[in-house]
Amino acid sequence: IIFNCSYCFKVLFYFKCCKILTKKLLNCSEIYCKGPLLNAAQNAFVFNDSKSFVDMKLKQDPDAVLAAFADLNQIHSGQIPVEAVKQFVAKYFDQPGSEFEDWVPLDWTQSPQFLSHISDPQLRTWASDLNVLWKQLGRKMIGDVFVNSSRYSVIPVKNPVIVPGGRFREFYYWDSYFVIRGLLLSEMYTTVKGMIENFLQIIEEFDFIPNGGRIYYTRRSQPPYLIAMVKEYVEATGDKEFLNLALPTLEKEYYFWMNHRNIEINGHMLNYYASDVNTPRPESYREDIYFKQHIFITEDANSLLSHVTSACESGWDFSTRWAGTKYSSEIEVVPQLLTRTIIPVDLNSIMAFNERTLAEFYRIIGNNTQATTFYEIYEKRAQTIESIMWNQDDNSYYDYVATENSQNKVYFASNMNPLWTKCFPSTVNVTEREEHIAIIIIYIQTNGVLEYPGGIPTSLRPSGEQWDFPNAWPPLVLLIIEGLATSNSSLLQNAALQQASKWVNGNYKAYLKSGFMFEKYDVTQADGVAGSGGEYDVQVGFGWTNGVVMSLLDRYGDTLKFDSSTTPSVEITSSEMTTSSCNVIRPITSQAALLYFSFISLLFCIL
Ligand SMILES: OC[C@H]1O[C@H](O[C@H]2O[C@H](CO)[C@@H](O)[C@H](O)[C@H]2O)[C@H](O)[C@@H](O)[C@@H]1O
């Protein structure tokens, strides 16, 4: 009886959430996504960070707030003074972050198994601190979000999530894969399952997963890592029943990319990042207005902002990568963006991984017809990547520029993504494949990208954008290290270990100095220095950074040692740590939590 009731609650809750999402899409866009109020508030510099305004909660329903704003506009004949806009925002909006309540993950444990495999005592203590950080990065929505959803920009999801941290108060799509890698090592299986269920619920509603958990992110996606998340979860838990339930929705997301982000190149079907939204991003409103006014050379001036939103869809916002072969270091990067003309090697390598993994999933649940179909699709993609993106002379994969019918022969960390997905066509025999992988190291060594003291650079161009030199990003570093480590070449395996040691030590030294885990780091510094550049200050927390370090400590825990040679003198202990957006943690017993959840479920059913 208990099982059936809880199942009914879940189903009803799910439909309730879907209804809320639809209502929300209809109601909230005039304030959070476009319109005169958004324009006035952003131009009044209510906050330095444009994202803060669109994360605020409305104190009244949108219609009432819009009517009040129309009155104000009329009083001032369309020229509302800055002070009056600020007063209006103070009167009608609550502070950002008011959609969440304190939450301690019920499946959090003090001593997950993986800690005991870390032999260095200092690194082990640090890993234990990182395990504690999940409690600070956990977010649960308050009940009012589901009742008065149009007063919030957050997308209501039924299960709590782990967020990146700092200004990133909501879930992010591709960040969640790297977060989940860490959560599984922390044995937080229920949290992971809940996060994946949220994504499945969202796909049912939107057809795809938005960039992040806000209404203003719903017109673009991010690198499609959901299938990889499910693979990690199923491998860690053996929960095949969940796989059965999830598969149709995973396929639905796959076809979103195949139907809305597809492009034909020389008779081959490939994918690219292609949001068609050509209006300012609400969370970076002022920045986009500025970019529009500073178009210098782009050939596609009328659609500049769609290249900007497409760059956000790639997760690399921003990078000279998306200016393609025409990049000029003489002028600003963003007005040069031509993202929608570029066929990214990493996206296609991930899509190949997804096709092969869907084939594996179908085999696991005993649907051999579908398994064969997806395996054939995968093979075709692997051959296409090989023929279009592999460059035999340079020993590297490259992005392909559709408008020029040629590769963009420039180093980006993404060129190495196929090492991780191993999306090599089966026509290449095993020895050739290993040679193929091994010669990539020649390319990497020629560029010197493994020699930097602080990690592997995203690019070699110091453009001032955050996805360029000298920044190294945790997700890219992990995928390269794992790509090298899982090859059969001892040369590459050694390179992987060296890079892991460098990265872990750098992150740890930064943590000792500051007490923080950063979203990105500077490769030119040996002793752990945060990265910089781009349109917002470097953020701390940080979801994917913690997940990546945990993954590396898990892989190399018996070998890695803390290298104290450049240790900073001032040490901050974890008890002194704070993060800019962390919640106060109040322990609750699991029984109390169970009662609470049952009560909330019942309330929603009644409503
Ligand atoms: O507000 C500016 C941009 O911020 C996000 O991008 C960056 O942070 C994300 C969360 O860690 C990460 O997924 C992304 O790769 C980063 O570049 C956001 O995703 C952008 O859409 C947004 O415009």
The ligand as a MOL file (V3000), in Angstrom:
LIG
                    3D

  0  0  0     0  0            999 V3000
M  V30 BEGIN CTAB
M  V30 COUNTS 23 24 0 0 0
M  V30 BEGIN ATOM
M  V30 1 O 26.1350 34.5140 -17.4660 0
M  V30 2 C 27.0370 34.2660 -18.4890 0
M  V30 3 C 27.0440 32.8200 -18.9110 0
M  V30 4 O 27.2760 32.0060 -17.7430 0
M  V30 5 C 27.2120 30.6120 -17.9310 0
M  V30 6 O 28.3600 30.0890 -18.5350 0
M  V30 7 C 29.4180 29.7380 -17.7430 0
M  V30 8 O 29.0510 29.0610 -16.5300 0
M  V30 9 C 28.3320 27.8300 -16.6710 0
M  V30 10 C 28.1020 27.2730 -15.2870 0
M  V30 11 O 29.2970 26.8640 -14.6910 0
M  V30 12 C 29.0660 26.8400 -17.5690 0
M  V30 13 O 28.2260 25.7560 -17.8710 0
M  V30 14 C 29.5100 27.5090 -18.8690 0
M  V30 15 O 30.3320 26.6180 -19.5760 0
M  V30 16 C 30.2910 28.7780 -18.5250 0
M  V30 17 O 30.7780 29.4020 -19.6780 0
M  V30 18 C 26.0140 30.1850 -18.7680 0
M  V30 19 O 26.0920 28.8290 -19.0910 0
M  V30 20 C 25.8900 30.9870 -20.0370 0
M  V30 21 O 24.8220 30.5870 -20.8070 0
M  V30 22 C 25.7460 32.4370 -19.6100 0
M  V30 23 O 25.4790 33.2520 -20.7060 0
M  V30 END ATOM
M  V30 BEGIN BOND
M  V30 1 1 1 2
M  V30 2 1 2 3
M  V30 3 1 3 4
M  V30 4 1 3 22
M  V30 5 1 4 5
M  V30 6 1 5 6
M  V30 7 1 5 18
M  V30 8 1 6 7
M  V30 9 1 7 8
M  V30 10 1 7 16
M  V30 11 1 8 9
M  V30 12 1 9 10
M  V30 13 1 9 12
M  V30 14 1 10 11
M  V30 15 1 12 13
M  V30 16 1 12 14
M  V30 17 1 14 15
M  V30 18 1 14 16
M  V30 19 1 16 17
M  V30 20 1 18 19
M  V30 21 1 18 20
M  V30 22 1 20 21
M  V30 23 1 20 22
M  V30 24 1 22 23
M  V30 END BOND
M  V30 END CTAB
M  END
